[in-house]
Amino acid sequence: MTGDHPGEVVVGFSRDRKQIADATYFRSTWLTSSIASLRESGLGARYEHELTGAHRDTVLSAVPGVWLPMDVAIAHYSACDRLELETSVLVALGEGAVRRAHGTSLGFAVRMARGAGTTPWTLLSQVSRFWEHTCKGGEVGIFKLGPKDARIEHVGFPLARIKYNRVTMRGIISGMLGLFCERLYVHEIRELCTERSLGFRVSWA
């Protein structure tokens, strides 16, 4: 369903956006990849200082490949947000998390899409399977705006309200789709970025 938003449906939503239930679990692979990127960038000590509360031990002892309650992911990304990093640093951290996630949830999608004639559309058309390896609940939609122009929407995504997650998502999208084109541009669609949703316009050459 596209609602009031333009675009040819590539991956549609199962119901009206307002009726999509929020995700309740988050794959630990992205959390551990995020922490590794922070430490590699020399931000590990600052991050651990900001990571407080009941979920601190769970976050720091997390291992890849398991489901964690969304509250644990919120604790992690809220601590990241308190670092108040510049946009360029956040995008780079998102790209770094993609590299570290290869061989796991993202690697599944990348290996499936690689091959002769592969384009960003190849991977985008499989995004629901990728989402199922990332979140339990919520949905992602893909809409074609032109031959090399797409809109990506995440709905029912509680991490959307955290700026750190919203901006690093640009790096994740860039790192993922950039494997299949020479140049890629990712921009937020402000009116689609809410407490529980994200929207991005992606163009490539």
C-alpha positions as CSV (number, residue, x, y, z in Angstrom):
1,M,0.0,0.0,0.0
2,T,1.3,3.5,-0.8
3,G,-1.3,5.6,1.0
4,D,-0.8,9.2,0.0
5,H,2.8,8.7,-1.0
6,P,3.8,8.3,-4.7
7,G,5.7,5.4,-6.2
8,E,5.3,2.0,-7.8
9,V,5.2,-0.7,-5.1
10,V,8.2,-3.0,-5.1
11,V,7.8,-4.3,-1.5
12,G,4.5,-3.2,-0.1
13,F,3.1,-3.1,3.5
14,S,0.7,-5.8,4.6
15,R,-1.8,-3.2,6.0
16,D,-2.2,0.6,6.6
17,R,1.0,2.1,8.1
18,K,-0.9,3.1,11.3
19,Q,-2.0,-0.5,11.9
20,I,1.5,-2.0,11.7
21,A,2.6,-3.2,15.1
22,D,5.9,-2.0,16.5
23,A,8.9,-4.3,16.5
24,T,9.5,-6.0,19.9
25,Y,12.8,-7.8,19.3
26,F,16.1,-6.7,17.6
27,R,18.9,-8.9,16.3
28,S,22.0,-8.7,18.4
29,T,24.3,-8.8,15.4
30,W,23.6,-5.1,14.6
31,L,24.1,-4.1,18.2
32,T,27.5,-6.0,18.5
33,S,28.6,-4.6,15.1
34,S,27.7,-1.1,16.3
35,I,29.7,-1.5,19.5
36,A,32.7,-2.8,17.5
37,S,32.6,0.2,15.2
38,L,32.5,2.6,18.1
39,R,35.5,0.9,19.7
40,E,37.4,0.8,16.4
41,S,36.8,4.6,16.1
42,G,38.2,5.2,19.6
43,L,34.8,5.9,21.1
44,G,34.4,2.8,23.2
45,A,35.2,4.4,26.6
46,R,32.9,7.3,26.0
47,Y,30.1,5.0,24.9
48,E,30.5,2.7,28.0
49,H,30.4,5.8,30.2
50,E,27.1,6.8,28.7
51,L,25.6,3.3,28.8
52,T,23.8,3.2,32.2
53,G,20.7,1.6,33.6
54,A,19.3,-1.9,33.9
55,H,20.3,-3.1,30.4
56,R,24.0,-2.2,30.6
57,D,25.3,-5.7,31.4
58,T,23.0,-7.3,28.8
59,V,24.3,-4.9,26.1
60,L,28.0,-5.3,27.0
61,S,27.8,-9.1,27.2
62,A,25.7,-9.5,24.0
63,V,26.9,-12.0,21.3
64,P,26.0,-11.9,17.6
65,G,23.0,-13.9,16.3
66,V,20.4,-13.8,19.1
67,W,17.2,-11.9,19.6
68,L,17.2,-9.1,22.2
69,P,14.1,-7.2,23.6
70,M,13.7,-3.9,21.9
71,D,14.3,-2.1,25.2
72,V,17.9,-3.4,25.2
73,A,18.5,-2.0,21.7
74,I,16.9,1.3,22.8
75,A,19.4,1.4,25.8
76,H,22.3,0.9,23.4
77,Y,21.3,3.4,20.8
78,S,20.3,6.0,23.4
79,A,23.8,5.8,24.9
80,C,25.2,6.2,21.4
81,D,23.0,9.2,20.9
82,R,24.4,10.9,24.0
83,L,27.8,10.9,22.3
84,E,26.4,13.8,20.1
85,L,28.6,12.8,17.2
86,E,28.7,14.8,13.9
87,T,26.6,13.6,11.0
88,S,29.6,12.5,8.9
89,V,30.9,10.4,11.8
90,L,27.5,8.8,12.2
91,V,27.2,7.8,8.6
92,A,30.7,6.3,8.6
93,L,29.8,4.3,11.7
94,G,26.7,2.9,9.9
95,E,28.9,1.9,6.9
96,G,31.3,0.2,9.4
97,A,28.5,-1.7,11.0
98,V,27.5,-3.0,7.5
99,R,31.1,-4.4,6.9
100,R,31.1,-6.1,10.3
101,A,27.6,-7.6,9.7
102,H,28.7,-9.5,6.5
103,G,28.4,-13.2,7.0
104,T,25.4,-12.7,9.3
105,S,22.0,-11.0,8.6
106,L,23.3,-8.6,6.0
107,G,25.6,-11.2,4.5
108,F,22.6,-13.4,3.8
109,A,21.0,-10.7,1.7
110,V,24.3,-9.7,-0.1
111,R,25.2,-13.3,-1.0
112,M,21.6,-13.8,-2.3
113,A,21.8,-10.7,-4.5
114,R,25.3,-10.9,-5.9
115,G,25.7,-12.1,-9.4
116,A,25.8,-11.0,-13.1
117,G,23.4,-8.1,-13.8
118,T,22.8,-7.4,-10.1
119,T,21.6,-3.9,-9.3
120,P,20.3,-2.2,-6.2
121,W,16.8,-3.2,-7.2
122,T,17.9,-6.9,-6.8
123,L,18.7,-6.3,-3.2
124,L,15.8,-4.0,-2.5
125,S,13.3,-6.5,-3.8
126,Q,14.5,-8.9,-1.1
127,V,14.4,-6.4,1.7
128,S,11.6,-8.2,3.6
129,R,13.8,-11.2,4.1
130,F,16.6,-9.0,5.3
131,W,14.2,-7.2,7.8
132,E,13.1,-10.6,9.2
133,H,16.7,-11.2,10.1
134,T,16.9,-7.8,11.8
135,C,13.6,-7.2,13.7
136,K,10.6,-9.1,15.0
137,G,7.7,-6.9,14.1
138,G,7.5,-3.7,12.1
139,E,7.7,-3.7,8.3
140,V,9.8,-2.2,5.5
141,G,8.4,-0.9,2.2
142,I,10.2,-0.2,-1.1
143,F,8.7,2.1,-3.7
144,K,10.1,2.8,-7.2
145,L,10.2,6.5,-8.1
146,G,12.3,6.2,-11.2
147,P,14.7,3.7,-13.0
148,K,17.4,4.4,-10.4
149,D,15.4,6.2,-7.7
150,A,13.6,4.5,-4.7
151,R,11.9,5.3,-1.5
152,I,12.6,3.1,1.6
153,E,10.3,3.2,4.5
154,H,10.6,1.6,7.9
155,V,7.4,1.5,9.9
156,G,6.8,0.1,13.4
157,F,10.4,0.8,14.3
158,P,10.9,2.1,17.8
159,L,14.5,3.1,17.2
160,A,13.4,5.7,14.7
161,R,13.0,8.3,17.4
162,I,16.7,8.1,18.2
163,K,18.8,10.5,16.0
164,Y,21.9,8.2,16.2
165,N,20.0,5.4,14.7
166,R,18.2,7.5,12.1
167,V,21.5,9.0,10.8
168,T,23.6,5.8,10.9
169,M,20.8,4.1,8.9
170,R,21.9,6.3,6.0
171,G,25.3,4.7,6.3
172,I,23.8,1.2,6.5
173,I,21.8,1.8,3.3
174,S,24.8,3.3,1.6
175,G,27.1,0.5,2.6
176,M,24.5,-2.1,1.5
177,L,23.3,-0.8,-1.8
178,G,26.7,0.8,-2.7
179,L,28.0,-2.7,-3.4
180,F,25.9,-2.8,-6.5
181,C,26.5,0.7,-8.1
182,E,29.2,3.3,-8.8
183,R,27.5,6.2,-6.9
184,L,24.8,6.3,-4.4
185,Y,22.9,9.1,-2.7
186,V,20.8,8.7,0.4
187,H,18.5,11.5,1.8
188,E,16.1,11.6,4.7
189,I,12.4,12.3,3.9
190,R,11.6,14.5,6.8
191,E,7.9,14.0,6.8
192,L,8.3,10.2,7.0
193,C,10.7,10.3,9.9
194,T,8.6,10.1,13.1
195,E,8.7,8.4,16.5
196,R,8.2,5.0,14.9
197,S,9.0,5.4,11.2
198,L,11.9,6.3,8.9
199,G,11.8,7.3,5.2
200,F,14.7,7.7,2.8
201,R,15.1,8.6,-0.9
202,V,17.8,6.6,-2.6
203,S,19.3,7.4,-6.0
204,W,22.2,5.8,-7.8
205,A,24.3,5.7,-11.0
